[in-house]
Amino acid sequence: MSDEPAPEFCYRHAKRETYIHCQRCERAVCVDCQTPGAVGVLCPDCVHPAGVPRPRRRLRLRIPGTQTPIVTYALIAATFAIYALQWIPGLNVTENFLYAPIFTYGGNDLGAPYEPWRMVTSIFLHSTGFFLHIVLNMYTLFIFGQVLETLLGRGRFLSLYLLAGFGGSVAVMYLAGSQTGVVGASGAIFGLLGAFLVIQRKLGGDSTQLLVLLGINLVIGFLPGMSISWQAHVGGLVTGVLLGVIFANTRRRGQFTTQVALVSGLAVLLVGAVVIHAPAFVG
């Protein structure tokens, strides 16, 4: 979390910060200069060209050293590798690393071991009975991960992904049945969407389509018979939104210490919500 994004400014309004770029010429444009196109937005000059074609310029990345979204690719590769291990008979990868609230309840009546690390390891597992589960999650990570890793930097992005996934597990712990087993990166994915929504709105982008996407996926999680953990979705989304607020409002170099303190405080809060049910504090 050491890289600080350098602000960009609209090419027509020099005092307006933005992370949105014209789809055609890739110049930075504020919300007043955006015209929705078939894909993305266009700047005024590309909507009404002056007759002389403007050569495409190379995209100027906002954070040094993040040209390649290594963390995004590494997370996808690790998830697919672990998914392959889930299929090997005798390894019992799914059973040993999935999460259910009972694994974080000390002194439970069923004698289940206290294994809180499952709240994180379950993020990298997916259903072997529904291949689209991993495909859809990793596709969304591929799309939004590249954008967010470029905007935030590798350290911030990784902390966002892991904390959102952990936040999803915390919500499962409090809102789901004690023996409800969950796997999947959906909580982390919802966290990415929540953070991106906050950052996009903060910088003047059009978030209508993202709001619709979030709404549809949240509703699907509540439909009967879908076998979807809506608790993980909600927990990941709330955690992602909170982190998005922190990142969007502590972007300047002089606010780095404040940013670290706030992110650490949120992490401590989540861990504390789990620790109070540890064997040392119950029964």
C-alpha positions as CSV (number, residue, x, y, z in Angstrom):
1,M,0.0,0.0,0.0
2,S,2.9,2.4,-0.7
3,D,1.9,3.6,-4.2
4,E,-0.1,6.8,-4.3
5,P,-2.2,7.5,-7.4
6,A,-1.3,10.7,-9.2
7,P,-4.5,12.7,-9.9
8,E,-5.5,13.4,-13.5
9,F,-7.5,16.3,-14.7
10,C,-10.0,16.9,-17.4
11,Y,-8.4,18.1,-20.6
12,R,-11.0,20.8,-20.9
13,H,-11.4,21.7,-17.2
14,A,-8.0,21.8,-15.6
15,K,-9.2,21.8,-12.0
16,R,-11.5,18.8,-12.2
17,E,-10.0,15.5,-11.1
18,T,-11.1,12.4,-12.9
19,Y,-10.2,8.8,-13.6
20,I,-12.5,8.5,-16.6
21,H,-11.0,8.4,-20.1
22,C,-12.4,8.9,-23.6
23,Q,-12.8,5.4,-25.2
24,R,-11.4,6.7,-28.5
25,C,-8.5,9.1,-27.7
26,E,-8.1,8.1,-24.0
27,R,-7.8,11.7,-22.7
28,A,-9.1,12.3,-19.2
29,V,-12.6,13.8,-19.1
30,C,-14.8,15.0,-16.3
31,V,-18.5,14.1,-15.9
32,D,-19.6,17.3,-17.8
33,C,-17.5,16.3,-20.8
34,Q,-18.6,12.7,-21.1
35,T,-20.9,11.5,-23.8
36,P,-21.9,7.8,-23.5
37,G,-20.7,5.7,-26.4
38,A,-21.4,2.1,-27.5
39,V,-18.6,1.1,-25.1
40,G,-17.4,3.6,-22.4
41,V,-17.6,7.4,-23.0
42,L,-16.4,9.8,-25.6
43,C,-14.9,13.3,-25.2
44,P,-16.5,16.3,-26.9
45,D,-13.8,16.4,-29.6
46,C,-14.3,12.8,-30.5
47,V,-18.1,13.2,-30.6
48,H,-17.7,16.3,-32.9
49,P,-14.3,15.9,-34.6
50,A,-12.7,19.0,-36.2
51,G,-11.9,17.0,-39.4
52,V,-8.4,16.1,-38.6
53,P,-8.1,12.6,-37.1
54,R,-6.3,12.6,-33.7
55,P,-3.8,9.7,-33.3
56,R,-4.5,7.5,-30.3
57,R,-2.1,8.2,-27.5
58,R,-0.7,5.5,-25.2
59,L,-2.6,5.2,-22.0
60,R,-0.8,6.9,-19.2
61,L,-1.1,4.7,-16.1
62,R,-1.8,6.5,-12.9
63,I,0.4,4.4,-10.6
64,P,4.1,3.7,-11.5
65,G,4.9,0.0,-11.7
66,T,1.4,-1.3,-12.2
67,Q,1.3,-1.6,-16.0
68,T,0.6,-5.3,-15.6
69,P,-2.1,-6.2,-13.0
70,I,0.1,-8.9,-11.5
71,V,-2.0,-9.4,-8.4
72,T,-5.2,-9.8,-10.4
73,Y,-3.6,-12.5,-12.6
74,A,-2.0,-14.2,-9.6
75,L,-5.4,-14.4,-7.8
76,I,-7.0,-15.9,-10.8
77,A,-4.2,-18.4,-11.4
78,A,-4.2,-19.4,-7.7
79,T,-8.0,-19.9,-7.6
80,F,-8.0,-22.1,-10.7
81,A,-5.0,-24.1,-9.4
82,I,-6.8,-24.7,-6.1
83,Y,-10.0,-25.6,-8.0
84,A,-8.0,-28.3,-9.9
85,L,-6.9,-29.7,-6.5
86,Q,-10.5,-29.9,-5.3
87,W,-11.1,-32.5,-8.0
88,I,-8.3,-34.8,-6.8
89,P,-9.8,-37.8,-4.8
90,G,-8.3,-38.2,-1.4
91,L,-7.0,-34.7,-0.9
92,N,-10.4,-33.5,0.6
93,V,-9.4,-29.9,-0.2
94,T,-13.0,-28.7,-0.2
95,E,-13.9,-30.3,3.1
96,N,-10.7,-29.2,4.8
97,F,-10.8,-25.5,3.7
98,L,-14.5,-24.5,3.3
99,Y,-16.0,-22.3,5.9
100,A,-19.0,-22.8,8.1
101,P,-19.8,-20.6,11.2
102,I,-19.3,-23.6,13.5
103,F,-15.6,-23.6,12.8
104,T,-15.4,-20.2,14.5
105,Y,-17.6,-21.0,17.5
106,G,-15.6,-22.1,20.5
107,G,-17.2,-24.7,22.7
108,N,-19.8,-25.8,20.1
109,D,-21.9,-28.8,20.9
110,L,-20.8,-30.8,17.8
111,G,-17.1,-30.7,18.8
112,A,-16.0,-29.0,15.6
113,P,-12.4,-27.7,15.7
114,Y,-11.7,-24.0,16.0
115,E,-10.3,-23.1,12.5
116,P,-10.9,-19.4,11.8
117,W,-8.5,-19.4,8.8
118,R,-11.2,-21.1,6.8
119,M,-12.8,-17.7,6.6
120,V,-10.1,-16.7,4.2
121,T,-9.2,-20.1,2.6
122,S,-12.8,-20.6,1.5
123,I,-12.4,-17.5,-0.8
124,F,-10.2,-19.6,-3.1
125,L,-12.6,-22.6,-3.3
126,H,-15.5,-23.0,-5.6
127,S,-18.3,-25.4,-6.2
128,T,-17.3,-28.5,-8.1
129,G,-20.9,-29.1,-9.0
130,F,-21.4,-25.8,-10.9
131,F,-18.5,-24.8,-13.1
132,L,-20.0,-21.4,-13.9
133,H,-19.5,-20.5,-10.3
134,I,-15.7,-20.1,-10.7
135,V,-16.0,-18.9,-14.3
136,L,-18.3,-16.0,-13.5
137,N,-16.3,-15.0,-10.4
138,M,-13.0,-15.1,-12.2
139,Y,-14.3,-13.2,-15.2
140,T,-15.6,-10.5,-13.0
141,L,-12.2,-10.4,-11.2
142,F,-10.5,-10.2,-14.5
143,I,-12.6,-7.2,-15.6
144,F,-12.7,-5.1,-12.5
145,G,-9.5,-6.3,-11.0
146,Q,-7.4,-4.8,-13.8
147,V,-9.1,-1.5,-13.4
148,L,-8.9,-1.3,-9.6
149,E,-5.3,-2.6,-9.4
150,T,-4.3,0.1,-11.8
151,L,-6.2,2.8,-9.8
152,L,-5.2,1.7,-6.3
153,G,-1.9,-0.1,-6.6
154,R,-1.1,-3.7,-5.9
155,G,-1.0,-3.4,-2.1
156,R,-4.3,-1.6,-1.8
157,F,-6.0,-3.9,-4.3
158,L,-4.8,-7.0,-2.5
159,S,-6.0,-5.7,0.8
160,L,-9.3,-4.8,-0.7
161,Y,-9.8,-8.3,-2.2
162,L,-8.8,-10.2,1.0
163,L,-10.6,-8.0,3.5
164,A,-13.8,-8.0,1.4
165,G,-13.7,-11.8,1.2
166,F,-13.1,-11.9,4.9
167,G,-15.9,-9.5,5.6
168,G,-18.2,-11.8,3.6
169,S,-17.2,-14.7,5.9
170,V,-17.9,-12.5,9.0
171,A,-21.4,-11.8,7.7
172,V,-21.9,-15.6,7.1
173,M,-20.8,-16.2,10.7
174,Y,-23.4,-13.9,12.1
175,L,-26.3,-14.3,9.6
176,A,-26.2,-17.9,8.4
177,G,-26.8,-21.2,10.1
178,S,-23.9,-22.6,12.1
179,Q,-23.5,-25.6,9.8
180,T,-24.0,-23.7,6.6
181,G,-20.9,-24.4,4.5
182,V,-19.8,-21.8,2.0
183,V,-17.1,-21.6,-0.7
184,G,-16.4,-19.0,-3.4
185,A,-14.9,-15.6,-4.0
186,S,-18.3,-13.9,-4.3
187,G,-17.8,-11.8,-1.1
188,A,-14.5,-10.5,-2.4
189,I,-16.0,-9.9,-5.9
190,F,-18.9,-7.9,-4.4
191,G,-16.3,-6.0,-2.4
192,L,-14.5,-5.0,-5.6
193,L,-17.8,-3.8,-7.1
194,G,-18.7,-1.8,-4.0
195,A,-15.3,-0.1,-3.9
196,F,-15.4,0.6,-7.6
197,L,-18.8,2.1,-7.2
198,V,-17.7,4.5,-4.5
199,I,-14.5,5.6,-6.4
200,Q,-16.4,6.0,-9.7
201,R,-19.0,8.2,-8.1
202,K,-16.4,10.2,-6.1
203,L,-14.6,11.0,-9.4
204,G,-17.8,11.9,-11.3
205,G,-18.3,8.8,-13.4
206,D,-21.6,7.4,-14.5
207,S,-22.4,4.4,-12.1
208,T,-25.9,3.6,-13.3
209,Q,-25.0,0.4,-15.1
210,L,-22.9,-0.8,-12.1
211,L,-25.8,-0.1,-9.7
212,V,-28.1,-2.1,-11.9
213,L,-25.6,-5.0,-12.0
214,L,-25.2,-4.9,-8.2
215,G,-28.9,-4.8,-7.6
216,I,-29.6,-7.8,-9.9
217,N,-26.9,-9.9,-8.3
218,L,-28.0,-9.0,-4.8
219,V,-31.6,-9.9,-5.6
220,I,-30.6,-13.3,-7.1
221,G,-28.9,-14.2,-3.8
222,F,-32.2,-13.9,-2.0
223,L,-34.2,-16.0,-4.4
224,P,-35.3,-19.4,-2.9
225,G,-33.6,-22.5,-4.2
226,M,-30.5,-20.7,-5.6
227,S,-28.1,-22.0,-3.0
228,I,-26.3,-18.7,-3.0
229,S,-24.8,-17.2,0.1
230,W,-26.5,-13.7,0.2
231,Q,-24.8,-13.2,3.5
232,A,-21.3,-13.3,1.9
233,H,-22.5,-10.9,-0.8
234,V,-23.8,-8.4,1.6
235,G,-20.8,-8.6,3.9
236,G,-18.3,-8.3,1.1
237,L,-20.2,-5.4,-0.4
238,V,-20.3,-3.5,2.8
239,T,-16.6,-4.0,3.4
240,G,-15.8,-3.0,-0.1
241,V,-17.8,0.2,0.1
242,L,-16.1,1.1,3.4
243,L,-12.7,0.5,1.9
244,G,-13.7,2.5,-1.2
245,V,-14.7,5.4,1.0
246,I,-11.3,5.2,2.7
247,F,-9.3,5.0,-0.5
248,A,-11.3,7.7,-2.3
249,N,-10.9,10.2,0.6
250,T,-7.2,9.6,1.5
251,R,-5.6,9.8,-1.9
252,R,-3.1,12.5,-1.2
253,R,0.5,11.7,-0.2
254,G,0.1,13.4,3.1
255,Q,-2.9,11.2,4.0
256,F,-1.0,7.9,3.6
257,T,-0.7,7.4,7.4
258,T,-4.4,8.1,7.9
259,Q,-5.2,5.6,5.1
260,V,-3.2,2.9,6.7
261,A,-4.7,3.6,10.1
262,L,-8.3,3.4,8.8
263,V,-7.7,0.2,6.8
264,S,-6.0,-1.4,9.7
265,G,-8.8,-0.3,12.0
266,L,-11.4,-1.9,9.7
267,A,-9.3,-5.1,9.7
268,V,-9.1,-5.1,13.5
269,L,-12.8,-4.5,13.7
270,L,-13.5,-7.6,11.5
271,V,-11.0,-9.7,13.4
272,G,-12.5,-8.6,16.7
273,A,-16.0,-9.7,15.5
274,V,-14.6,-13.2,15.1
275,V,-12.4,-13.4,18.1
276,I,-15.2,-12.7,20.6
277,H,-16.5,-16.2,19.8
278,A,-13.1,-17.9,20.2
279,P,-12.8,-20.7,22.8
280,A,-10.9,-18.4,25.1
281,F,-13.9,-16.1,25.4
282,V,-16.8,-18.6,25.5
283,G,-17.7,-21.7,27.5
